[in-house]
Each structure stands twice: as C-alpha cells, then as structure tokens.
Amino acid sequence: EIVLTQSPATLSLSPGERATLSCRASQSVSSYLAWYQQKPGQAPRLLISDTSNRATGIPARFSGSGSGTDFTLTISSLEPEDFAIYFCQQRKNWPLTFGQGTKVEIK
Amino acid sequence: QITLKESGPTLVKPTQTLTLTCTFSGFSLSTSGVAVGWIRQPPGKALEWIALIYWNDNKHYSPSLNSRLTITKDTSKNQVVLTMTNMDPVDTATYYCVLRRDDRFFVNWGQGTLVIVSS
C-alpha cells in the first residue's frame, strides 16, 4: 500500500499569503496524484488531478507540482474561502489511498 | 447534472451488518469506464477509500476491509449497494458515494451519510 504523508498538519496563515502544502508518497506514484479541498460539513472537492491539472472551475491561484514521490499544492494568495482542509490522493496503485490532510487555518 | 445520494441507517449496533445504498443520476453504470464506489471519513479524520464497482462488474475492495465488504450494482435502478459486516464502533464515519470515470480521480461525490456504531 502506498502511504501518503502530508505536511504540515496545520498551516496558520493570513489572507493574501502564499500557502505551500506537501504530500510525500512512500513509493513513486508517477504523476497520478490529486488534491482535494474539504470544508466543514461538506464533501471533498477535487482541485487538482494528475499533479498539476486544475479541475473545472478551480481558480488559477491553485497550482500543483511534483513527480514521483514529492508533490506540492500551492495557493498563491489565500482568499477567505480557501481556509479548509486539503487532502492528497494517489491512483497509481490499489488500494487507492489518501493523505491524512493539512488544515489551512486563519492566523 | 450528475448527482449521487447515500441512504441507510444512521445508527448500527456492534456486530450488525451495515447496508448503504447509493442512488445516482446523470450517468449510467453500464457505460464503459464508469465506476461507483465508497469512501469513508471518521469524524475529524482522514478519508479512506473502501470499494469500487465498475460498469463491467469488476470490483475492488480495500484490503483492510475486504473480508467484510460486498459491493453490488443494479444498473436498471441506478443504484449501488455496499454491505459491511460485523460493524464496530471504529467504523463510525461519514460514508460518501463517489463516481469514477476512466480510472481517474473522484470529481463527483454524494453529500455523505453519517453512520454511528453504538450499542
């Protein structure tokens, strides 16, 4: 099973600041990594697929990068609605696995 | 418009069997490349993929839960049913129904249904 480790667990930032979230895989997932955003009481929403492809309707301030085992989600300038929990997920191997999440909170 | 909606009991006793139904619209589970599955999330914790069933009846299960799970589909009713046996309090979670196309990521999610396991 591929284990995804996200860091940091919590990121305390102010609106307008840049957020950098990390997801590290226990073995290569090639480019088959996605990022989801989840707000309280809501289902996750797909932000980025296959490392760097923004999903439909996702603003350009969200970007993804990386390959193999190290991936990054960057939010260039935090908007109030971006404070949420972010999960990464791989689809390289069965079972499909998720990271434990990074909470982006208002500082 | 694609929608998925979970239904099932809110409260289940330990050792009982959980049956959840996902009723969907806006797509067909007989279309090549389409799969419907389940992901769960214990309160305040991470997401965990559970099971997927494909248009061709191919099935995948989480290895850690495999012995307790059965996933079936009724294409005519646009439904997918998940059964999980021998429920335990650690299975308390929100269970989401999800759509997967062409082995890609999960774009479409249901609203989720909270299942509490308690005596």
Interface residues (C-beta under 8 A of the other chain):
Chain A: E1 A34 Y36 A43 P44 R45 L46 S49 D50 A55 F87 Q89 R91 W94 P95 L96 T97 F98 G99 Q100 G101
Chain B: K45 A46 L47 E48 W49 L52 H60 S62 P63 S64 Y96 D103 R104 F105 F106 V107 W109 G110 Q111 G112
